[in-house]
Amino acid sequence: MAKKKLNIGLIGCGFMGKAHSNAYLKVGKFFNVPYEPVMKVICDSNAEKARCFGDNWGWQEVETDWRKMVARDDIDVVDICTPNNTHREIVLACAAAGKIMALEKPLAMDAAEGREMVAAAEKAGKPTMVWFNYRRVPAASLAKQIIDEGKLGRIFHYRAKYLQDYTISPDVPQGGDALWRLDAKVAGSGVTGDLLAHSIDMATWFIGPMARVCAMTETFIKERVMAGSEKKMPVTIDDACAFLARFENGALGTFESTRYACGRKNQNTFEVNGEYGSLAFDLETAHELEYFNHADPISVRGWRTIQTWDSKHPYMKNWWVPGCGIGYEHWHINALADFLESLGSGKKLCPDFRDALGTQIVCDAVLESAKKEKWVAVAKP
Ligand code: SOE
C-alpha cells in the first residue's frame, strides 16, 4: 500500500548530515514505517558542497538559504545538522513555520537558549526529536528493557565514561568546518555538551533525573591556531570533565569524559548496579551487553555476555540473520524508524526537545559546578 509521504528538508552537509541522509534513504527498506520520507531539499550555505552532497545522497533539490527552505509549504520535517550556535535561530524559525523538527544533539548552546526553543516548539505543537542515537543501539535498548522490568531492582550506582583522543596533539587547530566542536563560541562547551550529553541522556533515560552534581573540568592545551588564520587563540572549551551526581531516586552516579584518552576513539560505556544484578556496556563492543543476575544458582553465577544480534533483541528482526551485527549507520536508521513510528501512532518514542532540555540543564549545572568548585542543584526542565 502506498504510504503517506513526508517531505524532508535537511540543513548541514557535515558528518551528521551524512548519517541522517543515509537513514532517510534506507529506513523504508528495513522498517515498515507509516511514512515514506522524501529527500526533498538539502541545504548548506556552501553551494558547491550542497550540490555534491545532494547528488551523492539523492536529495531532489539544493538550497543555500535555510530560511527559504523553512518558508516552503511543501517541507514537512526540518532536520537540523548544523553547528550548535545555529540551533536556536533555526528552531525558532521552524516553530513559527509549524514544522516537525529533528535536531542533532545537543539541543542548544546552553539551557537558557534551550528553554526558549522548547517554549517555541511546544507552542507550535508539532512533534520534535533529538538524535541521541546511542539509545538505539540494541544492547542499550535491551538494558532499558531489563531495568524497566525491575530485573535490577533498586538502582544504587550508575557509572559512565565517554572517551576520545583526537585532540591530544597541540597542532590540531580549533574552529572551521571540521573542528568547530573545539571552538566554544560555536559549540557552547567542549566534552560536556558534546560527549557527556550522550551519557547524561542515557543515564536519565534509564534511571530518571539527577538532583545535583559536583564537577571538575580541565583545558589541557590552552592555545590553538584558529582555523583559517595563522593566529593562536585561547582555547575556551572543556577538554575533559568528570562529575559526581546524585539522582532523585537516591542512586549515585560518576561520569567522566575527555578527548585526551590516548587510544580511545569513541569509548562510550555505562555500568548500572542494582540490588538484584548489574549491567555493563561498551560502545567499542556495541553488540554485547554484560548482565550479572544475583538470582542465578551460585555454582554458575557470573557475568554473562549477551550478544544482542538475535531477532528477539531490540530492532534486530529488521536487520540480518543472528550473528550479523549492526553499527553506527544502523543506530541512526533505528532512531528514524522510531521517530516515523511515533509520528504515525502519536506515541512518544524518542527523546524530544523537552527531554533534551533536561540534559542541557544538567550540562549547565556541571559547568557551573566546575567553575564554582561546588555542588550545584539541577533545575527542572
Ligand atoms: C565528536 O567527535 C562526536 O562526533 C560527537 O559529536 C558525536 O555525538 C559522537 O557520537 C561521536 O563523536
Residues whose N, C-alpha, C, O or C-beta is under 5 A from the ligand:
A	BS01	SOE	D194
